[in-house]
Amino acid sequence: MSTDSKPSKNEEEYFARADAELRKQLRERADAERAKAAQADRNRCPRCDVPLVAKENKGVTIDQCPQCEGIWLDKGELEILATGKERESGFVGSLLRIWK
């Protein structure tokens, strides 16, 4: 009695779907791990690799390193902090002119 080693079309579809589902799960898990690692890196000082401390200033959350006392701002936070005359003159204003 000879056995047909060629899989049927239904078997091929089943395994293709199972493989696609497994790949999707692995991709979601890898994306979640990357996002978690990126968040952990984001909350560390780029200079000394110490966890940053969040502080509130004029409604803006500023990340400060307790070791080197560096201050780290997210995109757009400098513009929010620089209001009125400070924006045109002073230290914050000069920083804004450098970056523009």
For each residue, the residues with C-beta under 8 A, 3 or more apart:
1:
2:
3:
4:
5:
6:
7: 11 12 15
8: 11 12
9: 12 13
10: 13 14
11: 7 8 14 15
12: 7 8 9 15 16
13: 9 10 16 17
14: 10 11 17 18
15: 7 11 12 18 19
16: 12 13 19 20
17: 13 14 20 21
18: 14 15 21 22
19: 15 16 22 23
20: 16 17 23 24
21: 17 18 24 25
22: 18 19 25 26
23: 19 20 26 27
24: 20 21 27 28
25: 21 22 28 29
26: 22 23 29 30
27: 23 24 30 31
28: 24 25 31 32
29: 25 26 32 33
30: 26 27 33 34
31: 27 28 34 35
32: 28 29 35 36
33: 29 30 36 37
34: 30 31 37 38
35: 31 32 38 39
36: 32 33 39 40
37: 33 34 40 41
38: 34 35 41 42
39: 35 36 42 43
40: 36 37 43 44
41: 37 38 44
42: 38 39
43: 39 40 51 52 63
44: 40 41 49 50 51 52
45: 48 49 50 51 52 65 67 68 70 72
46: 49 72
47: 65 68 70
48: 45 65 67 68
49: 44 45 46
50: 44 45 65 66 67 68
51: 43 44 45
52: 43 44 45 63 64 65 72
53: 63 64 65 66
54: 61 62 63 64
55: 61 62 63 64
56: 59 60 61 62
57: 60 62 81
58: 80 81 83
59: 56 80
60: 56 57 73 77 80 81
61: 54 55 56 74 77
62: 54 55 56 57 71 72 73 77
63: 43 52 53 54 55 71 72 73 74
64: 52 53 54 55 69 70 71 72
65: 45 47 48 50 52 53 68 69 70 71 72
66: 50 53 69
67: 45 48 50
68: 45 47 48 50 65
69: 64 65 66
70: 45 47 64 65
71: 62 63 64 65
72: 45 46 52 62 63 64 65
73: 60 62 63 77 78 81
74: 61 63 77
75:
76: 79 80
77: 60 61 62 73 74 80 81
78: 73 81 82 92 95 96 99
79: 76 82 87 96
80: 58 59 60 76 77 83
81: 57 58 60 73 77 78 92
82: 78 79 86 87 92 93 96
83: 58 80 86 87
84: 87
85: 88 89 90
86: 82 83 89 90 92 93
87: 79 82 83 84 92 93 96
88: 85 93
89: 85 86 93
90: 85 86 93 94
91: 94 95
92: 78 81 82 86 87 95 96
93: 82 86 87 88 89 90 96 97
94: 90 91 97 98
95: 78 91 92 98 99
96: 78 79 82 87 92 93 99 100
97: 93 94 100
98: 94 95
99: 78 95 96
100: 96 97
